[in-house]
Amino acid sequence: MLRVAAIALFVAALAGCALPAPPKADDIRPQALPNLTVPAQWVEKGGAAGAVANGWLAGFNDPNLDALVREAIANNPDLRVAAARVEQAAGYVKLAGATLYPQVNLLARGGGSLSGDSSGLEGAGIFANWELDLWGRVRAGREAAQLQYASAELDIEYARQSIAALVAKSWFLATEARLQKATGEDMMRSAERIVGLAQDRVRVGKGDEYDVTLAQASLQTYRDAVQQLDLSYRQALRALEALVGRYPAGAVEVPLRLAAKPVPVPVGMPSELLERRPDVVAAERRVAVAFYRTEEAKAARLPRISLTAAVTTISSELFVLQDRDNPMWSAGASLLAPIYLGGALQSQVEIRTVEQKQAVAEYGRIGARAFGEVENALSSGFTLERRAAILERAVAENERALELVNVRYRVGSGDLRAVQQQQIAAYAARTTMLRVQSEQLVQRVNLHLALGGNFETPAVAASR
C-alpha cells in the first residue's frame, strides 16, 4: 500500500507541474525592435488599399511561367534539402517525447551448461523504467522539438515562395535579355544600312572613304554588342533551367514580349506583416524553441526520479538456486541527483540563455528586414512607373530624330557623325526602357514576396 501511495503521489505531482508559456510575439517585439515604431500605413506610395491577397503568380497571366514555377517547386535541389530537414525535425519531435513514456527492455541469456560465459546461468527478465518528469525537463525538450518542427515547416514555406519569386524574376530577366538582343540586332542592321548608304555616296561622288570607314567601325561595334547580348541571353536561360532542376542547355523558350505593366496591389497594414510572413513567424518560433531549451537546461539541475519494475526468471544446470522465487517480481524507485559536476549544468543554463537572446535578436533582424523590403519594393515600383512613362516618350522622340537625321544624310545636308550619335542615343533609350520595364516586373515580384502573400491561390495551396 505504501508503494502504491508513493506512485500516486508522484503522478499527482507530475500532473500539477505545468510548463511555463513561452513569450508571445507582443512581448518579443519590444525587446527585438526597441527603436522601431510601426506606422499605421506604409510610408512609400505605390500600393492599393486592402488586405494582402494570395495567388499573385496568376496576375501575370502566363501559363508557361506557371508551369515553370510548378516544375521548380517539384525539382529544385534547395527545396529538396529543406524538405529533408522538415522530416528530420519531425523525427526529433518523436525522439524528444519518447522519455515521457515507460521504457521496457527484455534481457535474456542461455547456452546450456556454458551459457556463454561458463557460469551456467540461464534466464530472462523484463525491466521497466519510467522517469517522472516532475520538473518538466523532458516536456520542455519535446516542446522545443515541436516548435523547431513548426519553424522548419515555415522555413520551407518561405523557401517555396522565394523559389517561385526567383523563377518569376529570372523569367522576366531572360525575356528582357532576349529583347535586348533583338534590339541590338536591329541596331546592327541599321548600321549595315548606313554602311551601304556611305558606299553609295562614294559611288555617286557625294561621299568619301572616311565615311565608309567610320560606318564600318560602328558596324563592328554593334556586332560585338550583339555577341555580348547573345551570351547574356544564353546565360539567363541556363540560370532559369538550373532553378527548375533541368540541365543548363539554354533551351527554354521565353516570350517575345514582357508581361503587361502590373497594376497596384493591396498591401495591407504594416502591423500585420510580422504575423503573415513565414520567415518572420519562423523566427518567432525559434525564440520559443530557445525559451524551452533554457527551461530544459534549468530542470536538468534538479533530481531525476524514476519508477522501476522488473520480472525475472533464472535457472542453472550447474548448481541449485535456493530460497528464490522463480519468476521474481520487483518494483521500486530510483533517484539521480547531481551534486557536483564542475559547474557544467549551470554553464549549460547560461549558454541556453544567451541562445535565447540571440534568437530574439535574430527575430528583430528578420522583422526589420521585412519592413525594409516592403518599403523598398514600393519605392522602387513607384519610381520605375514614373521613369517608364518618361522613357516611352524618350524612345519615341529619339526614333523620330533618327529618321530625320538619316534623311538629312541621304540628301547630303548632314554628316555621318550626326547619324551615328543619334543612333547611339536611340539605342540607349530603347535598352534603358526595356531595363526599366523588366525591373518593374521584378520589383512587383519583390513586393509580393516581401508582403508574405502566397504565389498560389488558396484552393491550390489547400490541395497540397
URQUIJO-V587071 format. One record per backbone hydrogen bond with DSSP energy under -1.0 kcal/mol. CO is the residue of the C=O (numbers start at 1). NH is the residue of the N-H. Records with the same first field share a line. If there is no record, write none. Layout:
# URQUIJO-V587071
CO->NH + NH
This chain:
# URQUIJO-V587071
1->5
2->6
3->7
4->8
5->9
6->10
7->11
8->12
9->13
10->14
11->15
12->16
16->18
24->28
25->29
28->32
29->33
33->36
48->267
50->268
56->59
57->60
58->61
62->66
63->67
64->68
65->69
66->70
67->71
68->72
69->73
70->74
71->75
72->76
76->80
77->81
78->82
79->83
80->84
81->85
82->86
83->87
84->88
85->89
86->90
87->91
88->92
89->93
90->94
91->95
92->96
93->97
97->100
98->101
103->129
105->127
107->125
109->123
111->114 + 115
114->118
120->317
122->315
123->109
124->313
125->107
126->311
127->105
128->309
129->103
130->307
132->134
136->140
137->141
138->142
139->143
140->144
141->145
142->146
143->147
144->148
145->149
146->150
147->151
148->152
149->153
150->154
151->155
152->156
153->157
154->158
155->159
156->160
157->161
158->162
159->163
160->164
161->165
162->166
163->167
164->168
165->169
166->170
167->171
168->172
169->173
170->174
171->175
172->176
173->177
174->178
175->179
176->180
177->181
178->182
179->183
180->184
181->185
182->186
183->187
184->188
185->189
186->190
187->191
188->192
189->193
190->194
191->195
192->196
193->197
194->198
195->199
196->200
197->201
198->202
199->203
200->204
201->206 + 207
208->212
209->213
210->214
211->215
212->216
213->217
214->218
215->219
216->220
217->221
218->222
219->223
220->224
221->225
222->226
223->227
224->228
225->229
226->230
227->231
228->232
229->233
230->234
231->235
232->236
233->237
234->238
235->239
236->240
237->241
238->242
239->243
240->244
241->246
247->249
265->48
269->272
270->273
273->276 + 277
277->281
278->282
279->283
280->284
281->285
282->286
283->287
284->288
285->289
286->290
287->291
288->292
289->293
290->294
291->295
292->296
293->297
294->298
295->299
296->300
298->301
299->302
304->336
305->132
306->334
307->130
308->332
309->128
310->330
311->126
312->328
313->124
315->122
328->312
330->310
332->308
334->306
336->304
341->344
343->347
344->348
345->349
346->350
347->351
348->352
349->353
350->354
351->355
352->356
353->357
354->358
355->359
356->360
357->361
358->362
359->363
360->364
361->365
362->366
363->367
364->368
365->369
366->370
367->371
368->372
369->373
370->374
371->375
372->376
373->377
374->378
375->379
376->380
377->381
378->382
379->383
380->384
381->385
382->386
383->387
384->388
385->389
386->390
387->391
388->392
389->393
390->394
391->395
392->396
393->397
394->398
395->399
396->400
397->401
398->402
399->403
400->404
401->405
402->406
403->407
404->408
405->409
406->410
407->411
408->413 + 414
415->419
416->420
417->421
418->422
419->423
420->424
421->425
422->426
423->427
424->428
425->429
426->430
427->431
428->432
429->433
430->434
431->435
432->436
433->437
434->438
435->439
436->440
437->441
438->442
439->443
440->444
441->445
442->446
443->447
444->448
445->449
446->450
447->451
448->453
454->55 + 56
456->55
457->461
458->462
459->463
